[in-house]
Amino acid sequence: MLDLTQLPVVDVHCHPFLNRGPVDAEQFTDLTAFGGGSRQYLEEGGVAVTDAVHAELQRVKRDTLYFRRMLRDLAAFFGCAPELDTVLAHRNRAVVEDYTSYVRRLYAEAGLTTLVADFGFPLPMLDIEAVRAELPVEVVPIFRIEPLIVDLLAMDLPWAEFRQRYDDTIADALQHKGYKGVKSIIAYRTGLDISPLSRTPDQGYQALDGIRRGLGGGSMKKLRDHLLCRALELCIEYDVPMQIHTGMGDFEVNLVYCRPAYLMELLRFPAYRACRVLLVHTGYPYHGEAAYMANVLPRVYCDVSEGIPFAGHAARRILSEVLEMAPISKVVYGSDGYALPEINYTSAKLGKQALGQVLSDLVTDNMLSEAEAQEAAGLILSGNARELYQLD
């Protein structure tokens, strides 16, 4: 297997976090888990979260292969047994002694140099400079459009002012506040089946009017579709990438309409062909669709976050299947890490291991030379992202 341990890593998709101090086993589990085992999910369904139910939820989260892998990675880092309480005792001691120094050592071992972070989660938004002050790596902020849409809807503005404030806020974020790209999670709200004809301002006007008058008829979808189209246009104007969530997410995602293929009609429309679009999560488990799109649509990219690390041992298969069709120069590594630095850490370790295995297989199969495989590793782990976000 190729040894990629010394290569730098740009985590092209994650979320910002601040030092939470020491955490107990329950907090650590909740803060590092994927979307399963949600207390909120059960409570909204009228299920009383008794001690027995609570224990069930904790067990569900700890029984994923991803969680077991993370414990093993941290145990190796600390030189201790891979048991949750033991690992946390070492982790909490390091956090109390010097949080930033701990994260520096953690990320140095994984080679993490840069976090490209969607500041639209958590809410309220964290201060960019506060996050940068605590993290000993480059932090690159991305602007999410959905919180802006919520804020503007609450203002009860006429369409002309609504549209102007939307444009001005995004432009200001990109021009003056250091944001390096735009993101949408419309897959969570109304799905990815977006017609490029939604770009007409008349649709925005009609949709907002329908919302104001309570007419229904898909007015909210029409508005969100129009505003996504406008965000793509602004990304072209300011020469930044657009991230679009595709594929899996927590239990609220519109799973039926989250497949990357739903974006084909929109992204191949002539008005949007100049936009560099990152298919976040590569649409996992529909990552083959995203890889194909990255092949036939010159400015579409695949971000392998979330499947890595949360799908655990599938990391190798995901990368292998993405590389079946996606050009090497169009695949970027990410984690979807959030809340605690350990997610980004174990994801980078797992991502390097899986990528090394996949590229070694390709060398064995005479698809790549060893030199080409090493070059591919450098591009996927950092080079493609640095070029995409113009970080050098």
LOVOSE-308261 format. One record per residue (C-alpha): chain; residue in one letter; x, y, z. Coordinates in Angstrom, 3 decimals, decimal comma. Example, Ala and Ser with C-alpha at 12.3 -4.5 7.8 and 13.67 -1.06 7.14 Angstrom:
BEGIN
<'A'; 'a'; <12,300; -4,500; 7,800>>
<'A'; 's'; <13,670; -1,060; 7,140>>
! end
This chain:
BEGIN
<'A'; 'm'; <0,000; 0,000; 0,000>>
<'A'; 'l'; <1,223; 3,502; -0,786>>
<'A'; 'd'; <2,414; 5,380; 2,289>>
<'A'; 'l'; <0,546; 8,698; 2,335>>
<'A'; 't'; <1,104; 9,541; 6,002>>
<'A'; 'q'; <3,347; 12,529; 5,292>>
<'A'; 'l'; <1,102; 14,176; 2,703>>
<'A'; 'p'; <-0,739; 17,395; 3,653>>
<'A'; 'v'; <-4,540; 17,310; 3,830>>
<'A'; 'v'; <-7,085; 19,985; 2,994>>
<'A'; 'd'; <-10,445; 19,078; 4,537>>
<'A'; 'v'; <-12,642; 20,605; 1,850>>
<'A'; 'h'; <-15,927; 20,206; 3,700>>
<'A'; 'c'; <-16,471; 20,495; 7,434>>
<'A'; 'h'; <-18,049; 22,798; 10,019>>
<'A'; 'p'; <-16,493; 25,194; 12,543>>
<'A'; 'f'; <-16,278; 24,488; 16,260>>
<'A'; 'l'; <-14,897; 26,012; 19,438>>
<'A'; 'n'; <-13,257; 24,399; 22,437>>
<'A'; 'r'; <-15,934; 22,668; 24,508>>
<'A'; 'g'; <-13,501; 21,738; 27,248>>
<'A'; 'p'; <-13,586; 18,281; 28,855>>
<'A'; 'v'; <-16,509; 16,068; 27,812>>
<'A'; 'd'; <-17,967; 12,946; 29,370>>
<'A'; 'a'; <-18,653; 9,720; 27,497>>
<'A'; 'e'; <-22,224; 10,668; 26,650>>
<'A'; 'q'; <-21,270; 14,109; 25,371>>
<'A'; 'f'; <-18,396; 12,755; 23,314>>
<'A'; 't'; <-20,670; 10,144; 21,761>>
<'A'; 'd'; <-23,379; 12,676; 20,904>>
<'A'; 'l'; <-20,907; 15,232; 19,535>>
<'A'; 't'; <-19,070; 12,825; 17,248>>
<'A'; 'a'; <-21,902; 10,604; 16,037>>
<'A'; 'f'; <-23,577; 10,758; 12,646>>
<'A'; 'g'; <-27,335; 11,325; 12,368>>
<'A'; 'g'; <-28,524; 8,111; 13,992>>
<'A'; 'g'; <-29,800; 7,637; 17,525>>
<'A'; 's'; <-31,426; 11,049; 17,766>>
<'A'; 'r'; <-33,235; 11,925; 20,990>>
<'A'; 'q'; <-35,035; 14,705; 19,120>>
<'A'; 'y'; <-36,307; 12,220; 16,536>>
<'A'; 'l'; <-37,957; 10,053; 19,177>>
<'A'; 'e'; <-39,300; 12,919; 21,287>>
<'A'; 'e'; <-40,963; 14,502; 18,262>>
<'A'; 'g'; <-42,698; 11,150; 17,739>>
<'A'; 'g'; <-44,032; 11,128; 21,286>>
<'A'; 'v'; <-41,553; 8,545; 22,599>>
<'A'; 'a'; <-40,564; 9,132; 26,209>>
<'A'; 'v'; <-36,793; 9,022; 26,520>>
<'A'; 't'; <-36,503; 6,870; 29,625>>
<'A'; 'd'; <-33,187; 5,669; 31,003>>
<'A'; 'a'; <-33,592; 2,490; 28,958>>
<'A'; 'v'; <-34,299; 4,417; 25,745>>
<'A'; 'h'; <-31,418; 6,755; 26,464>>
<'A'; 'a'; <-29,068; 3,796; 26,865>>
<'A'; 'e'; <-30,392; 2,372; 23,597>>
<'A'; 'l'; <-29,577; 5,613; 21,762>>
<'A'; 'q'; <-26,058; 5,705; 23,163>>
<'A'; 'r'; <-25,522; 2,092; 22,151>>
<'A'; 'v'; <-26,709; 2,770; 18,593>>
<'A'; 'k'; <-24,172; 5,567; 18,181>>
<'A'; 'r'; <-21,280; 3,592; 19,657>>
<'A'; 'd'; <-22,018; 0,510; 17,584>>
<'A'; 't'; <-21,075; 2,075; 14,257>>
<'A'; 'l'; <-17,799; 0,958; 12,715>>
<'A'; 'y'; <-16,842; 4,618; 12,341>>
<'A'; 'f'; <-17,070; 5,188; 16,111>>
<'A'; 'r'; <-15,062; 2,047; 16,864>>
<'A'; 'r'; <-12,414; 3,175; 14,359>>
<'A'; 'm'; <-12,192; 6,615; 15,945>>
<'A'; 'l'; <-11,585; 5,107; 19,376>>
<'A'; 'r'; <-8,786; 2,953; 17,960>>
<'A'; 'd'; <-7,160; 5,942; 16,238>>
<'A'; 'l'; <-7,288; 8,033; 19,406>>
<'A'; 'a'; <-6,033; 5,164; 21,539>>
<'A'; 'a'; <-3,020; 4,823; 19,228>>
<'A'; 'f'; <-2,439; 8,576; 19,423>>
<'A'; 'f'; <-2,468; 8,567; 23,223>>
<'A'; 'g'; <-0,789; 5,178; 23,625>>
<'A'; 'c'; <-3,638; 3,727; 25,691>>
<'A'; 'a'; <-6,287; 1,003; 25,514>>
<'A'; 'p'; <-9,088; 1,564; 22,954>>
<'A'; 'e'; <-11,746; 1,949; 25,649>>
<'A'; 'l'; <-13,986; 5,008; 25,679>>
<'A'; 'd'; <-13,422; 6,075; 29,293>>
<'A'; 't'; <-9,657; 5,560; 29,031>>
<'A'; 'v'; <-9,378; 7,486; 25,771>>
<'A'; 'l'; <-11,500; 10,332; 27,162>>
<'A'; 'a'; <-9,352; 10,591; 30,288>>
<'A'; 'h'; <-6,292; 11,203; 28,096>>
<'A'; 'r'; <-8,224; 13,458; 25,732>>
<'A'; 'n'; <-9,683; 15,642; 28,478>>
<'A'; 'r'; <-6,321; 15,985; 30,207>>
<'A'; 'a'; <-4,777; 17,230; 26,949>>
<'A'; 'v'; <-7,646; 19,678; 26,373>>
<'A'; 'v'; <-7,337; 21,148; 29,854>>
<'A'; 'e'; <-3,560; 21,488; 29,625>>
<'A'; 'd'; <-3,615; 23,326; 26,283>>
<'A'; 'y'; <-6,453; 22,841; 23,794>>
<'A'; 't'; <-4,753; 24,475; 20,814>>
<'A'; 's'; <-1,521; 22,558; 21,418>>
<'A'; 'y'; <-3,506; 19,314; 21,603>>
<'A'; 'v'; <-5,271; 20,030; 18,299>>
<'A'; 'r'; <-1,940; 20,988; 16,734>>
<'A'; 'r'; <-0,417; 17,622; 17,673>>
<'A'; 'l'; <-3,551; 15,751; 16,631>>
<'A'; 'y'; <-3,790; 17,401; 13,238>>
<'A'; 'a'; <-0,040; 17,246; 12,613>>
<'A'; 'e'; <-0,148; 13,470; 12,914>>
<'A'; 'a'; <-2,961; 13,309; 10,344>>
<'A'; 'g'; <-1,344; 15,954; 8,128>>
<'A'; 'l'; <-4,315; 18,313; 8,349>>
<'A'; 't'; <-3,309; 21,809; 7,257>>
<'A'; 't'; <-6,578; 23,449; 6,169>>
<'A'; 'l'; <-10,271; 23,297; 7,062>>
<'A'; 'v'; <-12,749; 24,627; 4,489>>
<'A'; 'a'; <-15,668; 25,239; 6,843>>
<'A'; 'd'; <-19,373; 25,836; 6,208>>
<'A'; 'f'; <-20,205; 28,500; 8,799>>
<'A'; 'g'; <-23,951; 27,980; 8,273>>
<'A'; 'f'; <-23,857; 25,235; 10,910>>
<'A'; 'p'; <-24,049; 25,404; 13,860>>
<'A'; 'l'; <-26,451; 28,285; 14,424>>
<'A'; 'p'; <-26,119; 30,955; 15,630>>
<'A'; 'm'; <-23,044; 31,284; 13,446>>
<'A'; 'l'; <-19,671; 31,148; 15,135>>
<'A'; 'd'; <-17,312; 34,078; 14,786>>
<'A'; 'i'; <-14,695; 33,317; 12,137>>
<'A'; 'e'; <-11,831; 34,962; 14,003>>
<'A'; 'a'; <-12,721; 33,181; 17,252>>
<'A'; 'v'; <-12,507; 29,835; 15,461>>
<'A'; 'r'; <-9,227; 30,784; 13,814>>
<'A'; 'a'; <-7,772; 31,851; 17,164>>
<'A'; 'e'; <-8,301; 28,369; 18,610>>
<'A'; 'l'; <-7,409; 26,183; 15,632>>
<'A'; 'p'; <-3,731; 25,890; 14,623>>
<'A'; 'v'; <-4,569; 25,352; 10,937>>
<'A'; 'e'; <-5,810; 27,464; 8,034>>
<'A'; 'v'; <-9,583; 28,060; 8,306>>
<'A'; 'v'; <-11,387; 28,949; 5,062>>
<'A'; 'p'; <-15,033; 30,060; 5,531>>
<'A'; 'i'; <-17,904; 29,125; 3,193>>
<'A'; 'f'; <-21,210; 31,057; 3,121>>
<'A'; 'r'; <-24,436; 29,022; 3,382>>
<'A'; 'i'; <-27,507; 30,602; 1,765>>
<'A'; 'e'; <-30,281; 28,957; 3,814>>
<'A'; 'p'; <-29,887; 31,013; 7,035>>
<'A'; 'l'; <-29,970; 34,148; 4,882>>
<'A'; 'i'; <-33,209; 33,014; 3,237>>
<'A'; 'v'; <-34,793; 32,428; 6,656>>
<'A'; 'd'; <-33,728; 35,880; 7,843>>
<'A'; 'l'; <-35,066; 37,613; 4,740>>
<'A'; 'l'; <-38,411; 35,809; 4,910>>
<'A'; 'a'; <-38,813; 37,008; 8,487>>
<'A'; 'm'; <-38,423; 40,652; 7,368>>
<'A'; 'd'; <-41,588; 40,683; 5,238>>
<'A'; 'l'; <-39,830; 42,580; 2,438>>
<'A'; 'p'; <-41,210; 43,365; -1,028>>
<'A'; 'w'; <-39,613; 41,279; -3,771>>
<'A'; 'a'; <-37,272; 43,941; -5,149>>
<'A'; 'e'; <-35,751; 44,605; -1,729>>
<'A'; 'f'; <-35,687; 40,898; -0,847>>
<'A'; 'r'; <-33,739; 40,124; -4,022>>
<'A'; 'q'; <-31,363; 43,066; -3,561>>
<'A'; 'r'; <-30,549; 42,178; 0,036>>
<'A'; 'y'; <-29,948; 38,559; -0,955>>
<'A'; 'd'; <-27,483; 39,626; -3,643>>
<'A'; 'd'; <-25,799; 42,258; -1,494>>
<'A'; 't'; <-25,318; 39,964; 1,515>>
<'A'; 'i'; <-23,662; 37,234; -0,549>>
<'A'; 'a'; <-21,532; 39,763; -2,430>>
<'A'; 'd'; <-20,406; 41,370; 0,827>>
<'A'; 'a'; <-19,490; 37,973; 2,293>>
<'A'; 'l'; <-17,371; 37,144; -0,744>>
<'A'; 'q'; <-15,814; 40,564; -1,292>>
<'A'; 'h'; <-15,260; 41,877; 2,218>>
<'A'; 'k'; <-15,689; 39,129; 4,840>>
<'A'; 'g'; <-13,263; 36,528; 3,562>>
<'A'; 'y'; <-15,685; 33,832; 2,444>>
<'A'; 'k'; <-14,207; 31,683; -0,344>>
<'A'; 'g'; <-17,366; 30,038; -1,656>>
<'A'; 'v'; <-21,117; 29,569; -1,322>>
<'A'; 'k'; <-23,114; 26,528; -0,198>>
<'A'; 's'; <-26,702; 25,305; -0,328>>
<'A'; 'i'; <-28,482; 22,525; 1,548>>
<'A'; 'i'; <-31,586; 22,754; -0,631>>
<'A'; 'a'; <-31,558; 18,924; -0,655>>
<'A'; 'y'; <-32,746; 19,142; 2,958>>
<'A'; 'r'; <-35,521; 21,588; 2,160>>
<'A'; 't'; <-37,191; 20,961; -1,204>>
<'A'; 'g'; <-34,877; 18,605; -3,095>>
<'A'; 'l'; <-32,509; 18,788; -6,043>>
<'A'; 'd'; <-35,044; 18,538; -8,883>>
<'A'; 'i'; <-34,480; 22,150; -9,917>>
<'A'; 's'; <-35,393; 23,453; -13,335>>
<'A'; 'p'; <-32,917; 25,948; -14,830>>
<'A'; 'l'; <-35,965; 27,968; -15,886>>
<'A'; 's'; <-36,337; 28,816; -12,183>>
<'A'; 'r'; <-33,704; 31,484; -12,807>>
<'A'; 't'; <-36,229; 34,024; -14,121>>
<'A'; 'p'; <-36,890; 36,856; -11,625>>
<'A'; 'd'; <-40,591; 36,464; -12,334>>
<'A'; 'q'; <-40,502; 33,069; -10,583>>
<'A'; 'g'; <-38,954; 34,653; -7,496>>
<'A'; 'y'; <-41,556; 37,418; -7,469>>
<'A'; 'q'; <-44,427; 34,981; -7,967>>
<'A'; 'a'; <-43,114; 32,578; -5,325>>
<'A'; 'l'; <-42,631; 35,244; -2,656>>
<'A'; 'd'; <-46,095; 36,614; -3,376>>
<'A'; 'g'; <-47,547; 33,129; -3,049>>
<'A'; 'i'; <-45,797; 32,630; 0,305>>
<'A'; 'r'; <-47,030; 35,985; 1,597>>
<'A'; 'r'; <-50,612; 35,196; 0,635>>
<'A'; 'g'; <-50,494; 31,599; 1,874>>
<'A'; 'l'; <-51,356; 30,189; -1,537>>
<'A'; 'g'; <-49,248; 27,038; -1,266>>
<'A'; 'g'; <-48,797; 25,428; -4,660>>
<'A'; 'g'; <-45,128; 24,806; -4,106>>
<'A'; 's'; <-44,354; 28,490; -3,564>>
<'A'; 'm'; <-41,518; 27,805; -1,115>>
<'A'; 'k'; <-39,889; 25,343; -3,514>>
<'A'; 'k'; <-40,179; 27,843; -6,350>>
<'A'; 'l'; <-38,517; 30,525; -4,235>>
<'A'; 'r'; <-35,682; 28,277; -3,063>>
<'A'; 'd'; <-35,090; 27,005; -6,600>>
<'A'; 'h'; <-34,883; 30,565; -7,898>>
<'A'; 'l'; <-32,491; 31,646; -5,146>>
<'A'; 'l'; <-30,201; 28,669; -5,783>>
<'A'; 'c'; <-30,040; 29,667; -9,443>>
<'A'; 'r'; <-29,170; 33,202; -8,406>>
<'A'; 'a'; <-26,442; 31,897; -6,079>>
<'A'; 'l'; <-24,887; 30,021; -8,998>>
<'A'; 'e'; <-24,869; 33,248; -11,016>>
<'A'; 'l'; <-23,195; 35,124; -8,159>>
<'A'; 'c'; <-20,543; 32,393; -7,867>>
<'A'; 'i'; <-19,761; 32,871; -11,548>>
<'A'; 'e'; <-19,636; 36,654; -11,106>>
<'A'; 'y'; <-17,256; 36,497; -8,125>>
<'A'; 'd'; <-15,308; 33,459; -9,372>>
<'A'; 'v'; <-15,856; 31,170; -6,378>>
<'A'; 'p'; <-17,086; 27,560; -6,156>>
<'A'; 'm'; <-20,637; 26,579; -5,256>>
<'A'; 'q'; <-21,112; 23,676; -2,857>>
<'A'; 'i'; <-24,392; 21,760; -3,139>>
<'A'; 'h'; <-25,320; 19,095; -0,607>>
<'A'; 't'; <-26,106; 15,802; -2,329>>
<'A'; 'g'; <-26,827; 12,367; -0,934>>
<'A'; 'm'; <-27,138; 11,327; 2,660>>
<'A'; 'g'; <-27,592; 13,560; 5,673>>
<'A'; 'd'; <-29,426; 13,348; 8,983>>
<'A'; 'f'; <-33,027; 12,136; 9,221>>
<'A'; 'e'; <-34,402; 15,436; 7,872>>
<'A'; 'v'; <-32,782; 15,182; 4,427>>
<'A'; 'n'; <-35,132; 14,841; 1,442>>
<'A'; 'l'; <-33,692; 11,416; 0,612>>
<'A'; 'v'; <-35,871; 10,789; -2,439>>
<'A'; 'y'; <-34,701; 13,983; -4,168>>
<'A'; 'c'; <-31,107; 14,158; -2,910>>
<'A'; 'r'; <-29,534; 12,187; -5,776>>
<'A'; 'p'; <-26,891; 14,081; -7,768>>
<'A'; 'a'; <-28,563; 13,084; -11,041>>
<'A'; 'y'; <-31,437; 15,462; -10,282>>
<'A'; 'l'; <-28,969; 18,324; -10,824>>
<'A'; 'm'; <-28,021; 17,315; -14,355>>
<'A'; 'e'; <-30,594; 19,491; -16,111>>
<'A'; 'l'; <-29,615; 22,517; -14,036>>
<'A'; 'l'; <-25,831; 22,168; -14,225>>
<'A'; 'r'; <-25,652; 21,476; -17,948>>
<'A'; 'f'; <-27,823; 24,522; -18,724>>
<'A'; 'p'; <-25,633; 26,960; -20,710>>
<'A'; 'a'; <-25,991; 29,814; -18,205>>
<'A'; 'y'; <-24,383; 27,714; -15,438>>
<'A'; 'r'; <-21,645; 25,867; -17,292>>
<'A'; 'a'; <-19,010; 28,357; -16,126>>
<'A'; 'c'; <-19,735; 27,716; -12,424>>
<'A'; 'r'; <-17,414; 25,406; -10,494>>
<'A'; 'v'; <-19,797; 23,180; -8,515>>
<'A'; 'l'; <-18,738; 20,832; -5,737>>
<'A'; 'l'; <-21,151; 17,926; -5,206>>
<'A'; 'v'; <-20,847; 17,670; -1,433>>
<'A'; 'h'; <-20,631; 14,096; -0,090>>
<'A'; 't'; <-20,408; 12,906; -3,731>>
<'A'; 'g'; <-24,079; 12,025; -3,350>>
<'A'; 'y'; <-23,263; 8,950; -1,234>>
<'A'; 'p'; <-24,739; 6,344; -1,554>>
<'A'; 'y'; <-25,284; 7,552; -5,149>>
<'A'; 'h'; <-21,623; 8,468; -5,621>>
<'A'; 'g'; <-21,429; 6,757; -9,000>>
<'A'; 'e'; <-23,799; 9,416; -10,368>>
<'A'; 'a'; <-21,631; 12,222; -9,037>>
<'A'; 'a'; <-18,487; 10,637; -10,484>>
<'A'; 'y'; <-20,131; 10,388; -13,899>>
<'A'; 'm'; <-21,237; 14,026; -13,689>>
<'A'; 'a'; <-17,691; 15,093; -12,819>>
<'A'; 'n'; <-16,558; 13,308; -15,963>>
<'A'; 'v'; <-19,042; 14,798; -18,434>>
<'A'; 'l'; <-19,569; 18,245; -16,871>>
<'A'; 'p'; <-16,175; 20,018; -16,974>>
<'A'; 'r'; <-16,685; 22,190; -13,892>>
<'A'; 'v'; <-18,341; 19,686; -11,574>>
<'A'; 'y'; <-16,261; 18,184; -8,735>>
<'A'; 'c'; <-16,717; 15,314; -6,269>>
<'A'; 'd'; <-16,215; 15,835; -2,527>>
<'A'; 'v'; <-15,955; 12,476; -0,734>>
<'A'; 's'; <-16,851; 13,828; 2,715>>
<'A'; 'e'; <-19,363; 12,185; 5,053>>
<'A'; 'g'; <-19,086; 8,770; 3,403>>
<'A'; 'i'; <-15,579; 9,191; 4,783>>
<'A'; 'p'; <-15,538; 8,745; 7,768>>
<'A'; 'f'; <-19,122; 7,919; 8,702>>
<'A'; 'a'; <-19,529; 4,941; 6,345>>
<'A'; 'g'; <-16,492; 3,392; 8,037>>
<'A'; 'h'; <-14,894; 0,600; 6,046>>
<'A'; 'a'; <-16,768; 1,709; 2,894>>
<'A'; 'a'; <-14,141; 4,451; 2,472>>
<'A'; 'r'; <-12,042; 2,248; 0,217>>
<'A'; 'r'; <-15,031; 1,260; -1,926>>
<'A'; 'i'; <-16,296; 4,840; -2,198>>
<'A'; 'l'; <-12,958; 6,128; -3,442>>
<'A'; 's'; <-12,524; 3,208; -5,808>>
<'A'; 'e'; <-15,970; 3,659; -7,325>>
<'A'; 'v'; <-15,653; 7,440; -7,602>>
<'A'; 'l'; <-12,366; 7,031; -9,461>>
<'A'; 'e'; <-14,021; 4,692; -11,941>>
<'A'; 'm'; <-15,382; 7,744; -13,774>>
<'A'; 'a'; <-14,304; 10,978; -12,075>>
<'A'; 'p'; <-11,033; 12,500; -13,308>>
<'A'; 'i'; <-8,309; 12,518; -10,654>>
<'A'; 's'; <-8,225; 16,310; -10,884>>
<'A'; 'k'; <-11,936; 16,516; -9,984>>
<'A'; 'v'; <-11,936; 14,523; -6,704>>
<'A'; 'v'; <-11,369; 16,278; -3,371>>
<'A'; 'y'; <-11,089; 14,927; 0,164>>
<'A'; 'g'; <-13,386; 16,104; 2,964>>
<'A'; 's'; <-14,794; 14,861; 6,266>>
<'A'; 'd'; <-17,992; 16,749; 7,219>>
<'A'; 'g'; <-16,422; 16,968; 10,663>>
<'A'; 'y'; <-18,170; 19,170; 13,226>>
<'A'; 'a'; <-18,328; 19,920; 16,955>>
<'A'; 'l'; <-15,062; 18,238; 18,021>>
<'A'; 'p'; <-11,623; 18,096; 16,338>>
<'A'; 'e'; <-11,383; 14,332; 16,662>>
<'A'; 'i'; <-13,805; 13,765; 13,756>>
<'A'; 'n'; <-11,572; 15,591; 11,285>>
<'A'; 'y'; <-8,578; 13,705; 12,681>>
<'A'; 't'; <-9,899; 10,163; 12,342>>
<'A'; 's'; <-11,434; 10,990; 8,961>>
<'A'; 'a'; <-8,072; 12,133; 7,597>>
<'A'; 'k'; <-6,417; 8,967; 8,918>>
<'A'; 'l'; <-9,098; 6,760; 7,385>>
<'A'; 'g'; <-9,123; 8,735; 4,136>>
<'A'; 'k'; <-5,367; 8,380; 3,688>>
<'A'; 'q'; <-5,486; 4,659; 4,419>>
<'A'; 'a'; <-8,342; 4,040; 1,978>>
<'A'; 'l'; <-6,814; 6,206; -0,739>>
<'A'; 'g'; <-3,465; 4,463; -0,369>>
<'A'; 'q'; <-5,170; 1,082; -0,762>>
<'A'; 'v'; <-7,141; 2,178; -3,823>>
<'A'; 'l'; <-4,173; 3,755; -5,581>>
<'A'; 's'; <-2,011; 0,717; -4,849>>
<'A'; 'd'; <-4,660; -1,467; -6,471>>
<'A'; 'l'; <-4,632; 0,797; -9,524>>
<'A'; 'v'; <-0,848; 0,477; -9,791>>
<'A'; 't'; <-1,130; -3,305; -9,544>>
<'A'; 'd'; <-3,790; -3,279; -12,255>>
<'A'; 'n'; <-1,543; -1,155; -14,498>>
<'A'; 'm'; <-4,011; 1,738; -14,476>>
<'A'; 'l'; <-1,407; 4,086; -12,964>>
<'A'; 's'; <2,341; 4,119; -12,526>>
<'A'; 'e'; <3,682; 4,541; -8,989>>
<'A'; 'a'; <4,642; 8,131; -9,806>>
<'A'; 'e'; <1,160; 8,843; -11,132>>
<'A'; 'a'; <-0,406; 7,273; -8,039>>
<'A'; 'q'; <1,670; 9,489; -5,740>>
<'A'; 'e'; <0,706; 12,524; -7,799>>
<'A'; 'a'; <-2,971; 11,513; -7,630>>
<'A'; 'a'; <-2,781; 11,196; -3,836>>
<'A'; 'g'; <-1,369; 14,697; -3,515>>
<'A'; 'l'; <-4,094; 16,127; -5,757>>
<'A'; 'i'; <-7,004; 14,401; -4,007>>
<'A'; 'l'; <-5,786; 15,118; -0,477>>
<'A'; 's'; <-4,914; 18,778; -1,009>>
<'A'; 'g'; <-3,843; 19,960; -4,454>>
<'A'; 'n'; <-7,265; 19,950; -6,117>>
<'A'; 'a'; <-8,862; 21,781; -3,199>>
<'A'; 'r'; <-6,152; 24,439; -3,058>>
<'A'; 'e'; <-6,623; 25,129; -6,753>>
<'A'; 'l'; <-10,426; 25,071; -6,553>>
<'A'; 'y'; <-10,513; 27,575; -3,685>>
<'A'; 'q'; <-7,520; 29,578; -4,944>>
<'A'; 'l'; <-5,671; 29,120; -1,660>>
<'A'; 'd'; <-2,123; 29,522; -2,950>>
! end
